[in-house]
Amino acid sequence: MITVNIDEKEAIKLVHEKIAKLVKEAETEYVFWDSVELRKRTCMSWNAILDTFFHDPRFKKTKIGKKWYFPAKETRLFLETWLFEQSY
């Protein structure tokens, strides 16, 4: 038989540390994405993005100079909504 003893205070401390780390990571997410980050986050090529959702009026984007930028939070929300709207 195997007996395991766990220090409850140490376990709680480890859980709090892990939660704090995850919260910090979430807070440091990008404010906006560029086209490279958008391709990375969607696992789609630029042509696929252009052909599927880029021209959707709900998809927020801004072109500065020659680069496109996308607000991270709004883009993530749009992509999740758009994906579930697709019929298979």
C-alpha positions in Angstrom: 0.0 0.0 0.0 1.2 3.5 -0.8 0.5 6.4 1.5 0.8 10.0 0.3 0.9 12.9 2.7 0.2 16.4 1.4 1.1 19.6 3.2 -2.2 21.5 2.7 -0.6 24.9 3.2 2.1 24.2 0.6 -0.5 22.8 -1.9 -2.6 26.0 -1.5 0.5 28.1 -1.9 1.4 26.3 -5.2 -2.1 26.7 -6.5 -2.1 30.4 -5.8 1.3 30.8 -7.5 0.0 29.0 -10.6 -3.1 31.1 -10.7 -1.1 34.3 -10.3 1.2 33.2 -13.2 -1.8 32.5 -15.5 -3.5 35.9 -14.6 -0.2 37.7 -15.4 0.1 35.9 -18.7 -3.5 36.8 -19.6 -2.9 40.4 -18.8 0.2 40.6 -21.0 -1.7 39.5 -24.1 -1.2 41.7 -27.1 -3.4 44.8 -27.5 -3.4 44.2 -31.3 -2.2 41.7 -33.8 -0.6 42.2 -37.1 -1.2 40.0 -40.1 1.6 37.6 -39.1 0.0 37.1 -35.7 -3.5 36.7 -37.2 -2.2 34.0 -39.5 -0.5 32.3 -36.6 -3.6 32.5 -34.3 -6.0 31.2 -37.0 -3.7 28.6 -38.6 -4.8 30.0 -41.9 -2.9 31.4 -44.9 -3.3 35.1 -45.8 -5.3 34.1 -48.9 -7.6 31.9 -46.8 -8.2 34.8 -44.4 -9.0 37.1 -47.4 -11.4 34.6 -48.9 -13.3 33.7 -45.8 -13.8 36.5 -43.2 -11.5 39.5 -43.9 -14.2 41.4 -45.7 -16.9 40.6 -43.2 -18.1 44.1 -41.9 -18.0 42.8 -38.3 -14.2 42.1 -38.6 -12.5 45.1 -37.2 -9.2 46.1 -38.8 -7.0 49.2 -39.4 -4.4 49.7 -42.0 -1.5 51.9 -41.0 0.9 52.5 -43.8 1.2 49.1 -45.6 0.4 47.0 -42.5 -2.9 45.7 -41.2 -3.6 45.7 -37.5 -6.4 43.9 -35.6 -7.5 44.6 -32.0 -6.7 41.4 -30.2 -9.8 41.1 -27.9 -12.3 42.0 -30.6 -10.6 39.8 -33.2 -10.6 36.8 -30.9 -14.3 37.3 -30.1 -15.1 37.8 -33.8 -13.2 34.7 -34.8 -14.9 32.5 -32.2 -18.3 33.8 -33.3 -17.5 33.4 -37.0 -16.2 29.9 -36.6 -19.4 28.7 -34.9 -21.5 30.4 -37.6 -19.9 28.2 -40.3 -22.0 25.3 -41.4 -20.4 22.0 -42.1 
